[in-house]
């Protein structure tokens, strides 16, 4: 059910959500661009530790899609 919800809403909404699973799915989704990920820097401190871990992993890897700014 969570996957359906994730696919039905914009990625920005998943990143802003209070739902841990939606946050993690959005962070590992390669469709999330560099700007979207980097814009979370202020809010990520308020997220659950596991979400912060995935944020740091994505940030450290820098595996953004070509053309992302």
Backbone as numpy.savetxt, mean C-alpha at the origin, in Angstrom:
# Nx Ny Nz CAx CAy CAz Cx Cy Cz
-13.42 -13.19 0.25 -14.24 -11.99 0.25 -13.38 -10.73 0.25
-12.27 -10.75 0.96 -11.41 -9.58 1.04 -10.83 -9.25 -0.33
-10.49 -10.28 -1.09 -9.93 -10.06 -2.42 -10.94 -9.35 -3.32
-12.19 -9.73 -3.22 -13.23 -9.07 -4.02 -13.35 -7.60 -3.64
-13.32 -7.34 -2.36 -13.41 -5.96 -1.89 -12.20 -5.16 -2.40
-11.01 -5.75 -2.31 -9.80 -5.08 -2.77 -9.89 -4.76 -4.26
-10.38 -5.69 -5.05 -10.48 -5.49 -6.49 -11.56 -4.49 -6.87
-12.54 -4.29 -5.99 -13.68 -3.43 -6.30 -13.45 -1.96 -5.95
-12.44 -1.67 -5.15 -12.23 -0.28 -4.73 -10.91 0.24 -5.26
-10.78 1.56 -5.40 -9.51 2.13 -5.87 -8.37 1.83 -4.90
-7.17 1.72 -5.43 -6.00 1.39 -4.61 -5.77 2.44 -3.54
-6.08 3.71 -3.85 -5.92 4.78 -2.86 -6.77 4.52 -1.63
-7.99 4.02 -1.88 -8.90 3.72 -0.79 -8.37 2.56 0.06
-7.76 1.58 -0.59 -7.18 0.45 0.14 -6.01 0.92 1.01
-5.20 1.84 0.49 -4.07 2.36 1.25 -4.53 3.18 2.45
-5.63 3.90 2.30 -6.16 4.75 3.37 -7.00 3.97 4.38
-7.41 2.78 4.03 -8.31 1.99 4.86 -7.71 1.66 6.23
-8.58 1.41 7.18 -8.15 0.94 8.51 -8.04 -0.58 8.55
-8.37 -1.23 7.44 -8.34 -2.69 7.35 -6.91 -3.14 7.04
-6.35 -3.95 7.90 -4.98 -4.41 7.76 -4.78 -5.16 6.44
-5.69 -6.05 6.12 -5.56 -6.86 4.91 -5.58 -5.99 3.65
-6.46 -5.00 3.62 -6.52 -4.10 2.46 -5.22 -3.30 2.33
-4.68 -2.85 3.45 -3.41 -2.11 3.43 -2.30 -2.97 2.84
-2.19 -4.19 3.30 -1.13 -5.09 2.84 -1.31 -5.43 1.36
-2.52 -5.74 0.96 -2.77 -6.04 -0.46 -2.39 -4.86 -1.33
-2.72 -3.65 -0.90 -2.38 -2.46 -1.68 -0.88 -2.25 -1.75
-0.19 -2.54 -0.67 1.26 -2.34 -0.64 2.00 -3.34 -1.52
1.49 -4.54 -1.65 2.18 -5.53 -2.48 1.70 -5.49 -3.93
0.64 -4.75 -4.19 0.13 -4.61 -5.56 1.08 -3.72 -6.36
1.59 -4.24 -7.47 2.53 -3.47 -8.29 1.86 -2.30 -8.98
0.55 -2.25 -8.91 -0.18 -1.12 -9.48 -0.08 0.13 -8.63
0.32 -0.05 -7.38 0.52 1.11 -6.50 1.83 1.78 -6.90
1.73 3.01 -7.30 2.90 3.73 -7.78 3.74 4.32 -6.65
4.89 4.81 -7.04 5.84 5.39 -6.09 5.22 6.55 -5.32
4.51 7.42 -6.03 3.89 8.57 -5.35 2.88 8.12 -4.30
2.09 7.11 -4.64 1.08 6.62 -3.70 1.74 6.03 -2.46
2.78 5.25 -2.66 3.48 4.63 -1.54 4.19 5.68 -0.69
4.89 6.59 -1.36 5.63 7.61 -0.62 4.71 8.59 0.10
3.50 8.79 -0.40 2.57 9.71 0.25 2.07 9.16 1.58
2.29 7.89 1.83 1.85 7.27 3.08 2.81 7.52 4.24
3.95 8.12 3.99 5.01 8.22 4.98 4.53 8.80 6.32
3.67 9.78 6.30 3.17 10.38 7.54 2.16 9.49 8.24
1.37 8.77 7.47 0.29 7.97 8.03 0.73 6.57 8.45
1.84 6.09 7.88 2.25 4.71 8.12 2.62 4.49 9.59
3.06 5.51 10.28 3.38 5.38 11.70 2.17 5.05 12.56
0.99 5.34 12.05 -0.25 5.06 12.78 -0.83 3.69 12.46
-0.23 3.02 11.50 -0.73 1.71 11.08 -0.19 0.60 11.98
-0.75 -0.57 11.84 -0.30 -1.74 12.60 1.13 -2.09 12.21
1.88 -2.71 13.13 3.28 -3.06 12.84 3.46 -3.89 11.57
2.58 -4.81 11.30 2.72 -5.64 10.10 2.57 -4.78 8.83
1.70 -3.79 8.86 1.53 -2.89 7.72 2.79 -2.04 7.54
3.35 -1.57 8.65 4.60 -0.80 8.58 5.73 -1.65 8.00
5.75 -2.94 8.35 6.77 -3.85 7.84 6.66 -3.97 6.32
5.44 -4.17 5.81 5.25 -4.26 4.36 5.56 -2.94 3.67
5.24 -1.83 4.31 5.57 -0.51 3.76 7.08 -0.37 3.62
7.80 -0.72 4.68 9.26 -0.60 4.65 9.85 -1.54 3.60
9.33 -2.74 3.51 9.79 -3.70 2.51 9.62 -3.12 1.10
8.46 -2.58 0.83 8.20 -2.01 -0.50 9.08 -0.78 -0.74
9.24 0.03 0.27 10.05 1.24 0.14 11.52 0.88 -0.08
12.03 -0.07 0.68 13.43 -0.48 0.56 13.73 -1.13 -0.79
12.80 -1.91 -1.28 13.03 -2.60 -2.55 13.00 -1.62 -3.71
12.19 -0.58 -3.58 12.10 0.39 -4.66 11.61 -0.21 -5.95
10.79 -1.26 -5.85 10.34 -1.98 -7.03 9.10 -1.33 -7.64
9.26 -0.09 -8.01 8.15 0.63 -8.62 8.14 0.38 -10.12
7.00 0.52 -10.71 6.87 0.28 -12.14 7.62 1.33 -12.94
8.17 0.97 -14.08 8.83 1.97 -14.93 7.85 3.08 -15.28
8.33 4.30 -15.23 7.48 5.44 -15.54 6.85 6.07 -14.32
6.93 5.42 -13.16 6.43 6.02 -11.93 7.32 7.19 -11.57
6.71 8.20 -11.01 7.49 9.39 -10.62 7.64 9.44 -9.13
